[in-house]
Amino acid sequence: MNKKNKKRAFITSIIMLLISAIVLTSSTFAWFVMGDKAAINEMDIKLYSSEGIQISANATDPSWRQMLTLDNLFDTEEADDPVLDAYAGNRNMLPEYIIPASSSFNSFGDYGYPNFYRASVEGDGSTSVAKVVEAYDAADEAGIVAFDIFIKTSVAQTIDFSTTEIKEIVGESGESLDPLTAIRYAFVPMGNTAIGTAAATCQQLQNASASKVTIAEADSLARSKDSAAAGNATGHQTTAPLNGASATTADMKNVILSTDTAAPQGKVYWSDDATKTFDLDAGITKIRVYIWAEGNDIDCRDSIASSELSVAFKFAVAGA
């Protein structure tokens, strides 16, 4: 699918992630076994900021706004206002397919980006784990949504994102397919610099800090239908993401990653937390945003397939 066709398909009034055909053949929740990919057919990302903070996709002086769209983040050649486009050389990823992946955000690869991993089952029943490549031209292979934003504030602020909306859009049948139960998102600070710093310098910030990562689960209380049928009770998801340090281990037969996982770094929020925040230093902060289906989630099963999500990130100054 070329960029022009994507643009035509994606422009709607809300963000829509059409997730279809995530097929999980394992009877355990440890790692999904992907038989098919999850198609994203329509998506129109919008990010909103309140008074006191401004956001940008490229950190140039004319680009600071209080709203960004999908075109700004992913379509640098065809967006209506190039001033607002993502910077040249960005590694933002809008894949044609979402592929369940995992990260504990405690290991970092090229460009300082946190490592994500994906598992697949070999013919002999063993499980092979491979690192996801993060690059604009490898978005479809990566299967995760990722993009850089820049947030500017004249004073240190605590940013509240608890009004961020991630909702399931129920089809004509009215049947819920529980997509939110395996969906996660994260904000990864890549560095901070003073207001007035050249945009090119801001764009090259890549000093990620595991302790400052913020992770949230879209629906941490409900269980997917397949997960509930397997006897998993409603409650917070306690299984940890894959540990990058052990992710090079291949041929893990009937893998259950209880011994190969690490607790996620930074802050972790559940969907029922009334307040969800991260801290910003004064100046310009580069943040990499991720949306993915967590493959090591107890709910990452057949019943989340063929689902459509609406997502809108909203940033506000805490207490304002």
C-alpha positions as CSV (number, residue, x, y, z in Angstrom):
1,M,0.0,0.0,0.0
2,N,1.6,3.3,-1.1
3,K,1.6,6.4,1.1
4,K,-1.1,8.2,-1.0
5,N,-3.5,5.3,-0.7
6,K,-2.8,5.1,3.1
7,K,-3.6,8.8,3.4
8,R,-6.9,8.4,1.6
9,A,-7.9,5.4,3.7
10,F,-6.8,6.9,7.1
11,I,-8.4,10.3,7.1
12,T,-11.4,10.1,9.3
13,S,-12.7,12.1,12.3
14,I,-11.2,9.7,15.0
15,I,-8.3,7.3,15.4
16,M,-9.3,3.8,14.3
17,L,-7.1,0.8,14.6
18,L,-8.7,-2.2,12.8
19,I,-7.2,-5.2,14.4
20,S,-8.0,-8.4,12.7
21,A,-6.8,-12.0,12.7
22,I,-4.5,-12.1,15.7
23,V,-4.5,-15.9,15.9
24,L,-3.2,-17.5,19.0
25,T,-2.7,-21.3,18.8
26,S,-1.1,-21.8,22.2
27,S,-3.3,-23.1,25.1
28,T,-1.2,-21.1,27.5
29,F,-1.0,-17.3,27.9
30,A,2.8,-17.3,28.0
31,W,3.4,-16.3,24.4
32,F,1.0,-16.0,21.5
33,V,1.6,-18.1,18.4
34,M,0.9,-15.9,15.5
35,G,-0.9,-17.7,12.6
36,D,-1.9,-14.5,10.8
37,K,-1.3,-10.8,11.0
38,A,-3.6,-8.1,12.4
39,A,-4.6,-5.7,9.7
40,I,-4.9,-1.9,10.3
41,N,-7.2,-0.5,7.7
42,E,-8.0,2.9,9.0
43,M,-6.2,5.2,11.5
44,D,-6.3,8.9,12.1
45,I,-4.1,9.8,15.1
46,K,-4.8,13.0,17.0
47,L,-2.9,14.2,20.0
48,Y,-4.1,17.1,22.1
49,S,-2.3,19.3,24.6
50,S,-3.7,21.8,27.0
51,E,-2.6,25.4,27.9
52,G,0.9,25.5,29.2
53,I,2.4,22.8,27.0
54,Q,2.8,22.7,23.2
55,I,3.5,19.7,21.0
56,S,5.3,19.2,17.6
57,A,6.3,16.5,15.2
58,N,9.6,18.2,14.3
59,A,10.5,20.8,17.0
60,T,10.9,23.6,14.5
61,D,9.8,27.1,15.7
62,P,6.7,27.4,13.4
63,S,5.5,23.8,14.2
64,W,4.4,24.1,17.8
65,R,0.7,23.5,18.2
66,Q,-1.8,22.0,20.6
67,M,-3.0,19.3,18.2
68,L,-1.2,16.8,15.9
69,T,-2.7,14.4,13.3
70,L,-1.7,11.2,11.6
71,D,-0.5,13.1,8.5
72,N,1.9,15.2,10.7
73,L,3.4,12.1,12.2
74,F,3.6,9.6,9.2
75,D,3.2,11.4,5.9
76,T,6.0,13.8,5.5
77,E,5.7,14.1,1.7
78,E,1.9,14.5,1.3
79,A,0.6,16.3,4.3
80,D,-1.3,19.5,3.7
81,D,1.0,21.6,5.8
82,P,4.7,20.4,5.6
83,V,5.6,22.8,8.4
84,L,3.9,20.4,10.8
85,D,5.4,17.2,9.3
86,A,7.6,14.7,11.1
87,Y,11.2,15.5,10.7
88,A,13.4,14.1,7.9
89,G,15.0,10.8,8.9
90,N,12.4,9.9,11.5
91,R,11.8,6.3,12.3
92,N,8.1,6.6,12.9
93,M,6.2,3.4,12.1
94,L,2.6,3.0,10.9
95,P,2.5,-0.7,9.9
96,E,-0.1,-2.2,7.6
97,Y,-0.3,-5.0,10.2
98,I,-0.1,-5.1,14.0
99,I,1.9,-8.1,15.1
100,P,1.9,-8.9,18.9
101,A,5.2,-8.0,20.5
102,S,6.7,-7.5,23.9
103,S,9.1,-5.2,25.7
104,S,10.1,-4.7,29.3
105,F,11.8,-1.3,28.3
106,N,15.0,-2.3,30.1
107,S,17.2,-2.7,27.1
108,F,17.8,-0.2,24.3
109,G,19.0,-0.7,20.7
110,D,19.8,1.5,17.8
111,Y,19.0,5.2,18.2
112,G,18.3,4.6,21.8
113,Y,14.9,3.1,21.2
114,P,13.7,0.4,23.6
115,N,14.0,-3.1,22.3
116,F,10.8,-5.0,21.3
117,Y,10.7,-8.7,20.7
118,R,8.4,-11.1,18.8
119,A,8.0,-14.9,19.1
120,S,7.2,-17.4,16.5
121,V,6.8,-21.2,16.6
122,E,9.1,-23.4,14.6
123,G,8.1,-26.7,12.9
124,D,9.3,-28.8,15.8
125,G,7.2,-26.9,18.3
126,S,10.0,-24.8,19.7
127,T,9.6,-21.0,20.0
128,S,12.1,-18.6,18.4
129,V,12.4,-15.0,19.7
130,A,13.6,-12.2,17.5
131,K,14.2,-8.5,18.0
132,V,11.9,-6.1,16.2
133,V,13.7,-3.7,13.8
134,E,12.5,-0.1,14.3
135,A,12.7,1.9,11.1
136,Y,10.3,3.9,8.9
137,D,10.9,1.6,6.0
138,A,10.5,-1.5,8.2
139,A,7.1,-0.6,9.7
140,D,5.2,-3.6,8.3
141,E,7.8,-6.0,9.5
142,A,7.9,-4.4,13.0
143,G,4.1,-4.6,13.5
144,I,4.0,-1.9,16.2
145,V,2.9,1.7,16.0
146,A,5.6,4.1,17.1
147,F,6.3,7.8,16.6
148,D,8.2,10.7,18.0
149,I,6.7,13.9,19.4
150,F,8.3,16.9,21.1
151,I,6.7,18.6,24.1
152,K,7.7,22.2,25.1
153,T,7.1,23.8,28.5
154,S,8.8,26.8,30.0
155,V,8.7,25.2,33.5
156,A,8.9,21.7,34.9
157,Q,5.4,20.1,34.7
158,T,3.6,16.9,35.6
159,I,1.6,15.8,32.6
160,D,-1.7,14.1,33.2
161,F,-2.8,11.7,30.4
162,S,-5.7,10.1,32.3
163,T,-8.2,11.5,29.8
164,T,-6.6,9.7,26.9
165,E,-9.4,7.7,25.2
166,I,-8.9,4.2,23.9
167,K,-12.2,2.6,23.1
168,E,-13.6,-0.4,21.2
169,I,-15.9,0.4,18.3
170,V,-18.6,-2.3,18.3
171,G,-19.8,-3.5,14.9
172,E,-23.4,-4.1,13.7
173,S,-23.6,-7.4,15.6
174,G,-23.1,-5.6,18.8
175,E,-20.7,-8.3,20.0
176,S,-17.6,-7.1,22.0
177,L,-14.4,-8.8,20.9
178,D,-12.3,-7.5,23.9
179,P,-9.5,-5.9,21.9
180,L,-8.5,-3.5,24.7
181,T,-7.5,-6.3,27.0
182,A,-4.2,-6.9,25.2
183,I,-3.5,-3.3,24.0
184,R,-0.8,-1.3,25.7
185,Y,0.8,2.1,25.1
186,A,3.9,3.7,26.4
187,F,5.7,7.1,26.5
188,V,9.5,6.9,26.4
189,P,11.5,10.1,27.0
190,M,14.4,10.3,24.6
191,G,16.1,13.4,26.1
192,N,15.5,17.1,27.0
193,T,17.1,20.3,25.9
194,A,16.6,24.0,26.4
195,I,14.0,26.1,24.6
196,G,15.6,27.7,21.6
197,T,17.8,24.7,20.8
198,A,18.1,24.1,17.1
199,A,15.4,21.7,15.8
200,A,18.1,19.3,14.3
201,T,19.6,18.9,17.8
202,C,16.2,18.2,19.3
203,Q,15.5,15.6,16.7
204,Q,18.7,13.7,17.4
205,L,18.0,13.3,21.1
206,Q,18.2,9.5,21.8
207,N,19.2,9.1,25.5
208,A,16.3,7.0,26.7
209,S,16.0,6.3,30.4
210,A,14.3,3.1,31.5
211,S,13.3,4.7,34.9
212,K,11.3,7.4,33.1
213,V,9.3,5.2,30.8
214,T,5.5,5.3,31.4
215,I,3.4,2.3,30.4
216,A,-0.4,1.9,30.5
217,E,-2.7,-1.0,29.8
218,A,-5.9,0.0,27.9
219,D,-8.2,-2.5,29.9
220,S,-6.4,-4.1,32.8
221,L,-9.5,-5.4,34.6
222,A,-11.6,-7.3,32.0
223,R,-10.4,-10.6,30.6
224,S,-10.8,-11.5,26.9
225,K,-13.4,-14.2,26.3
226,D,-10.8,-16.9,25.5
227,S,-8.8,-16.0,28.6
228,A,-11.9,-16.1,30.8
229,A,-12.9,-19.5,29.4
230,A,-9.5,-20.7,30.4
231,G,-10.3,-19.8,34.0
232,N,-8.3,-16.5,34.3
233,A,-10.1,-14.3,36.8
234,T,-10.8,-10.6,36.3
235,G,-8.0,-8.4,37.7
236,H,-4.9,-6.5,36.9
237,Q,-2.5,-8.1,34.4
238,T,0.5,-9.3,36.4
239,T,2.5,-11.2,33.8
240,A,5.6,-9.3,32.8
241,P,6.8,-8.4,29.3
242,L,9.7,-10.3,27.8
243,N,13.1,-9.5,29.2
244,G,15.4,-8.3,26.4
245,A,18.4,-9.9,28.1
246,S,17.0,-13.4,27.6
247,A,15.3,-12.7,24.3
248,T,18.2,-14.1,22.2
249,T,17.4,-17.6,23.6
250,A,15.9,-19.7,20.8
251,D,14.3,-23.1,20.7
252,M,12.4,-22.6,24.0
253,K,10.0,-25.6,23.7
254,N,6.5,-25.0,24.9
255,V,7.7,-21.7,26.2
256,I,6.1,-20.2,29.3
257,L,8.1,-17.0,30.1
258,S,7.5,-17.0,33.8
259,T,11.3,-17.5,34.2
260,D,12.3,-15.4,31.2
261,T,10.5,-12.1,32.0
262,A,11.4,-8.9,33.8
263,A,9.3,-6.4,35.6
264,P,8.6,-3.4,33.3
265,Q,10.7,-0.3,34.1
266,G,9.4,3.1,35.0
267,K,5.7,3.7,35.9
268,V,3.0,1.2,35.0
269,Y,-0.7,2.3,35.1
270,W,-3.8,0.2,35.1
271,S,-7.0,1.3,33.3
272,D,-8.8,2.0,36.6
273,D,-6.1,4.4,37.9
274,A,-7.9,7.7,38.2
275,T,-4.7,9.7,37.6
276,K,-2.0,8.8,35.1
277,T,1.0,11.1,34.9
278,F,4.6,11.5,33.7
279,D,7.0,14.3,34.6
280,L,8.6,16.8,32.2
281,D,11.6,19.0,32.8
282,A,11.5,22.6,31.6
283,G,12.5,22.9,27.9
284,I,11.9,20.6,24.9
285,T,11.5,16.9,25.6
286,K,11.5,14.3,22.8
287,I,9.1,11.4,23.6
288,R,8.7,8.2,21.6
289,V,5.1,6.9,21.8
290,Y,4.3,3.2,21.3
291,I,1.0,1.3,20.7
292,W,1.1,-2.5,20.5
293,A,-0.6,-5.7,21.3
294,E,1.3,-7.3,24.2
295,G,2.1,-10.9,23.2
296,N,2.9,-11.9,26.7
297,D,-0.5,-10.7,28.0
298,I,-2.9,-13.3,29.4
299,D,-5.6,-11.8,27.2
300,C,-3.7,-12.0,23.9
301,R,-6.0,-14.7,22.4
302,D,-8.4,-15.4,19.5
303,S,-11.2,-13.3,21.0
304,I,-9.4,-10.0,20.5
305,A,-9.2,-10.5,16.7
306,S,-11.1,-8.5,14.1
307,S,-11.6,-5.6,16.4
308,E,-11.7,-1.8,15.8
309,L,-10.3,0.7,18.3
310,S,-10.6,4.4,18.7
311,V,-7.6,6.2,20.3
312,A,-7.0,9.8,21.2
313,F,-4.0,10.9,23.3
314,K,-4.8,13.9,25.5
315,F,-2.1,15.7,27.6
316,A,-2.9,18.2,30.3
317,V,-1.0,19.9,33.1
318,A,-1.7,18.0,36.3
319,G,-3.9,20.0,38.7
320,A,-4.7,22.7,36.2
